[in-house]
Amino acid sequence: MSTTRPLLAQREAAAACGVSRTTIRRRREAGELPGAVLDDDRGWLIPVEDLLAARFRLNVPAPPDEKKVVGNPAQTATPGSGFRRVGGGSAGRAGTAAP
């Protein structure tokens, strides 16, 4: 009895391996996924065996999305982040000496 592993669409393969669709496409175009076939409905289908042979690891979590600073960086600053809080300090107040 032969067991075959499924064919994954490029998007599914990328999600399963924790990489971008571009990475899967580039590796396919480089010939590293030789069993890939073009399906009229689903696009490129990649055999799981090819992913494993190309040293992809399956079920790897995707890298975190890039965090964007929203709002005023002075309000979202954290210690050591390189941001300086504006206002609220004693420097520049009347009657106090600046350090």
One Martini backbone bead per residue (centre of mass of N, CA, C, O) as a GRO file, in nm:
protein
   99
    1MET     BB    1   0.092   0.039   0.026
    2SER     BB    2   0.057   0.364  -0.081
    3THR     BB    3   0.171   0.679   0.036
    4THR     BB    4   0.052   1.007  -0.009
    5ARG     BB    5   0.120   1.324  -0.020
    6PRO     BB    6   0.030   1.628  -0.046
    7LEU     BB    7  -0.070   1.907  -0.225
    8LEU     BB    8   0.047   2.241  -0.223
    9ALA     BB    9  -0.002   2.544  -0.232
   10GLN     BB   10   0.197   2.804  -0.213
   11ARG     BB   11   0.051   2.928   0.030
   12GLU     BB   12   0.044   2.669   0.201
   13ALA     BB   13   0.347   2.613   0.201
   14ALA     BB   14   0.434   2.875   0.335
   15ALA     BB   15   0.269   2.841   0.596
   16ALA     BB   16   0.388   2.557   0.677
   17CYS     BB   17   0.704   2.684   0.669
   18GLY     BB   18   0.733   2.998   0.748
   19VAL     BB   19   0.714   3.147   0.466
   20SER     BB   20   0.715   3.293   0.177
   21ARG     BB   21   0.594   3.287  -0.139
   22THR     BB   22   0.857   3.381  -0.267
   23THR     BB   23   1.033   3.151  -0.167
   24ILE     BB   24   0.883   2.927  -0.311
   25ARG     BB   25   0.907   3.038  -0.596
   26ARG     BB   26   1.217   3.050  -0.613
   27ARG     BB   27   1.266   2.747  -0.558
   28ARG     BB   28   1.103   2.650  -0.799
   29GLU     BB   29   1.263   2.810  -1.022
   30ALA     BB   30   1.543   2.661  -0.925
   31GLY     BB   31   1.452   2.337  -0.896
   32GLU     BB   32   1.381   2.243  -0.580
   33LEU     BB   33   1.068   2.168  -0.697
   34PRO     BB   34   1.014   1.923  -0.925
   35GLY     BB   35   0.694   1.836  -0.855
   36ALA     BB   36   0.572   2.077  -0.961
   37VAL     BB   37   0.237   2.187  -1.047
   38LEU     BB   38   0.004   2.316  -1.279
   39ASP     BB   39  -0.306   2.447  -1.189
   40ASP     BB   40  -0.592   2.592  -1.302
   41ASP     BB   41  -0.719   2.653  -1.005
   42ARG     BB   42  -0.449   2.660  -0.783
   43GLY     BB   43  -0.194   2.647  -0.925
   44TRP     BB   44   0.074   2.583  -0.763
   45LEU     BB   45   0.192   2.253  -0.677
   46ILE     BB   46   0.335   2.111  -0.378
   47PRO     BB   47   0.514   1.867  -0.265
   48VAL     BB   48   0.602   1.762   0.039
   49GLU     BB   49   0.860   1.611  -0.041
   50ASP     BB   50   0.999   1.864  -0.162
   51LEU     BB   51   1.010   2.032   0.094
   52LEU     BB   52   1.182   1.831   0.254
   53ALA     BB   53   1.420   1.810   0.045
   54ALA     BB   54   1.461   2.140   0.076
   55ARG     BB   55   1.460   2.184   0.402
   56PHE     BB   56   1.189   2.215   0.502
   57ARG     BB   57   0.972   2.304   0.766
   58LEU     BB   58   0.697   2.193   0.913
   59ASN     BB   59   0.499   2.377   1.120
   60VAL     BB   60   0.605   2.670   1.115
   61PRO     BB   61   0.611   2.958   1.240
   62ALA     BB   62   0.565   3.261   1.162
   63PRO     BB   63   0.688   3.546   1.145
   64PRO     BB   64   0.665   3.837   1.270
   65ASP     BB   65   0.536   4.119   1.236
   66GLU     BB   66   0.592   4.431   1.182
   67LYS     BB   67   0.627   4.689   1.394
   68LYS     BB   68   0.426   4.976   1.446
   69VAL     BB   69   0.423   5.310   1.503
   70VAL     BB   70   0.162   5.466   1.683
   71GLY     BB   71   0.178   5.784   1.698
   72ASN     BB   72   0.347   5.916   1.959
   73PRO     BB   73   0.662   5.830   2.049
   74ALA     BB   74   0.663   5.972   2.332
   75GLN     BB   75   0.421   5.784   2.437
   76THR     BB   76   0.570   5.490   2.333
   77ALA     BB   77   0.804   5.490   2.504
   78THR     BB   78   1.092   5.314   2.609
   79PRO     BB   79   1.331   5.208   2.783
   80GLY     BB   80   1.601   5.221   2.554
   81SER     BB   81   1.467   5.319   2.260
   82GLY     BB   82   1.568   5.637   2.200
   83PHE     BB   83   1.352   5.790   2.336
   84ARG     BB   84   1.224   6.113   2.430
   85ARG     BB   85   1.060   6.272   2.649
   86VAL     BB   86   0.813   6.517   2.642
   87GLY     BB   87   0.809   6.656   2.902
   88GLY     BB   88   0.772   6.631   3.266
   89GLY     BB   89   1.027   6.754   3.341
   90SER     BB   90   1.261   6.966   3.512
   91ALA     BB   91   1.370   7.077   3.270
   92GLY     BB   92   1.309   7.426   3.223
   93ARG     BB   93   1.216   7.519   3.482
   94ALA     BB   94   1.138   7.741   3.695
   95GLY     BB   95   1.389   7.739   3.949
   96THR     BB   96   1.572   7.538   3.788
   97ALA     BB   97   1.841   7.346   3.722
   98ALA     BB   98   2.034   7.240   3.486
   99PRO     BB   99   2.244   6.959   3.441
   0.00000   0.00000   0.00000
